[in-house]
Amino acid sequence: MPTIAIDAMGGDFAPDEVVKGVAQLSLETDIQCTLVGDELRIQEILGATTYTPENIGIQHAREFIGMAED
């Protein structure tokens, strides 16, 4: 099955809402997702929610561009 890469650090209310949304998706489907972003922060959010670990991978990205940066 293909894997979808998701920028966990981008968008409104990221990374919390992005990670929670992927966690919910992991419970409802067999879609494989890779969250890209700050691994420690992503793991912290996943640790506080219910999800299917087999459906979620994490690709650490040390740097990211903030919404206010040019």
DANORPE-V176744 format. One record per helix or strand. SS is the DSSP state (helix for helix, strand for strand). FROM is the first residue (numbers start at 1). LEN is the number of residues. If there is no record, write none. Layout:
ss->[SS:SS]
from->[FROM:FROM]
len->[LEN:LEN]
//
This chain:
ss->[strand:helix:strand:helix:helix:strand]
from->[3:16:32:39:53:56]
len->[5:13:6:9:3:5]
//
